[in-house]
Amino acid sequence: MKWIGVYLAGFIILVGGILAALWKLGILSNIDPTWIVIGVMIVLGIGIMLAVGQSGRKESIQIDRK
């Protein structure tokens, strides 16, 4: 479970780096802030889905009852 947090933190840092690069290049100044927020939310949603999808297989625990 803790690897999901590490994956998500890395993904958020990646998105932040991409946004910083686009801001430095002046590309974000031509885009409405509402669309920037919508795009960031979509990308973070994809990151959450990827983190959960790669979290490992689900196993059932069997308890022996006497």
matplotlib code that plots the C-alpha trace (Angstrom):
import matplotlib.pyplot as plt

x = [0.0, 2.8, 4.2, 1.0, 2.0, 5.5, 4.2, 1.7, 4.3, 6.6, 3.7, 2.7, 6.4, 6.4, 3.2, 4.6, 7.8, 5.9, 3.7, 6.8, 8.4, 5.3, 5.1, 8.7, 8.2, 5.2, 2.8, 0.5, 0.0, -2.0, -4.3, -7.3, -6.6, -9.8, -8.6, -5.2, -7.0, -9.2, -6.1, -4.3, -7.2, -7.5, -3.8, -3.9, -6.9, -5.0, -2.1, -4.3, -5.8, -2.3, -1.1, -4.0, -3.8, -0.1, -0.4, -0.2, -2.6, -5.4, -5.3, -7.9, -6.9, -8.4, -9.1, -9.3, -12.2, -12.3]
y = [0.0, 2.4, 2.1, 3.7, 6.9, 6.8, 6.4, 9.1, 11.5, 10.9, 11.4, 14.7, 15.9, 14.9, 16.9, 19.9, 19.8, 19.7, 22.6, 24.6, 24.0, 25.1, 28.2, 29.1, 28.7, 31.0, 28.4, 28.6, 32.4, 31.7, 29.2, 30.1, 29.1, 27.1, 24.8, 24.5, 23.3, 20.9, 19.4, 19.0, 17.3, 14.9, 14.0, 13.5, 11.2, 9.2, 9.0, 7.7, 5.1, 3.9, 3.9, 1.7, -0.5, -1.2, -1.7, -5.5, -8.4, -8.7, -11.8, -13.4, -14.5, -17.8, -18.3, -21.9, -22.2, -25.0]
z = [0.0, 0.7, -2.8, -4.1, -2.2, -3.6, -7.1, -6.7, -5.2, -8.2, -10.6, -8.9, -9.1, -12.8, -13.5, -11.6, -13.6, -16.9, -15.7, -14.7, -18.1, -19.9, -17.7, -18.4, -22.1, -22.0, -23.3, -20.2, -20.6, -23.7, -22.0, -19.8, -16.1, -16.0, -18.7, -17.0, -13.8, -15.7, -17.5, -14.2, -12.6, -15.5, -15.4, -11.6, -12.0, -14.6, -12.1, -9.4, -11.6, -12.7, -9.1, -8.0, -11.0, -10.4, -6.6, -6.9, -7.1, -4.6, -2.4, -0.1, 3.3, 4.4, 8.1, 9.5, 11.8, 14.3]

ax = plt.figure().add_subplot(projection="3d")
ax.plot(x, y, z, "-o")
ax.set_aspect("equal")
plt.show()
